[in-house]
Amino acid sequence: MSEEEKKYDRGSALSIFGSDRKEDFMALVFALIIAFAVYVAY
């Protein structure tokens, strides 16, 4: 098994973002917005 086959595929083909870093950052931002909304609501 070569190095290319061992690499873990994160499903980048399904991503709407060009890079994983931008996708992770946007997920963090959305999570913080949701957490803040829940905090304010309750």
Number of C-alpha atoms within 10 A of each C-alpha: 5 6 6 7 8 8 8 7 8 9 8 12 9 7 11 8 13 10 10 13 10 11 15 12 11 13 12 12 12 12 12 12 12 12 12 11 11 10 9 8 7 5
